[in-house]
Amino acid sequence: MKKIFLSLLGFSISFLAAKAQEKIIVSKGNPIITDKYTADPAAFVYGDSVYLYTGHDVAPKGKERYEMHEWLCYSSADMVTWKEHPSPLNVKSFAWASDDAWASQVIERDGKFYWYVAIQHGSIHGKSIGVAVADNPRGPFKDAIGKALITNDMTTDVKISWDDIDPTVIIDDDGQAYLFWGNQRCYYAKLKKNMVELDGPVQKVEVPEFTEAPWIHKRKKWYYLSYASGFPEKIVYAMSRNINGPWEYKGILNEIAGNSNTNHQAIIDFKGKSYFIYHNGAINTDGGSFRRSVCIDYLNYNSDGTIKRIVMTSEGVKKAK
């Protein structure tokens, strides 16, 4: 009986501690989160909520580098009031990795949630892509396969150690899943239905001036590939009728984001509107370009399917109803 009591007590303490970390944030505009630095946003709609996943910039003042050790999770039913959940994943979740909780994306399939992350490999030189899994979009997530899904020695087109970063994933209407990623070169590959194995060779996407941060989405039979271009980075995009291309370059979506050399986007539809989620350096008072903050503005399409240029605002978006 004593053991049962202690076990229940421990569960209650853990539950209360977790709930205590679920802080409510009411956005007053852009950036939407101002109590910590957030970067590399990814988002998806599940049920009646948007789940937002970000990196967490923690570079000390005066240290000009990207320092990131965990990913953060927020949810909202209206795009303005956000609930901050306990961090559901960090670099220590991957025993084979060393550090660097870089850009990521979560997707749901068959009731499970798969989180693709860019992270530094511990024994294979360079950045890699891992995948974690959970039964709930809030986690906790755990390493799905105990090894990297993509490693730097699998991609040799460019002679850098960080070309395997920034994963983005889509499940097409026919059920086929695809993973896109890259820096300086954009790669993609089919995923098996289990979402943790490649289903064919790594292929290359031919688009102009690709730097990093691909994001793949589909709307009305058009595939859209947006990505960061140049440095400092703008977000540009291309369109195709086929996910295998060819891709037609369409131009700039988002100009250079203030006080941030990088630019990283997520595009979602929610309650009848489209949203462009990105980061800038608007609340960075410590110098450099390594302390970023997530922002949200509206995204609008033209009648031919092309996307209107994003207007970055300080007001942000209104409550979705």
ABEGO torsion letter per residue (X at the ends): XAAAAAAAAAAAAAAAAAAAABBBBBBAEOBABAABBBBGBBBBBBEABBBBBBBBBABBBGBBBBBBABBBBBBBAAGABBBBBBBABBAAABAABABGBBBBBBBBBGGBBBBBBBBBBAABBEBBBBBBBBABAAOBBBBAAGBBABBAAABAABBBAAABBGBBBBBBAAGBBBBBBEBGBBBBBBBBAAGABBBEBBBBBBBBGBABGBBBBBBGGBBBBBBBBEOBBBBBBBBBABAAOBBBBAEBABBBBBGBABBBBBBBBBGGBBBBBBBBAAABAAEEAABBBBBBBBBBBBAAGBBBBBBBBAAEBBBBX
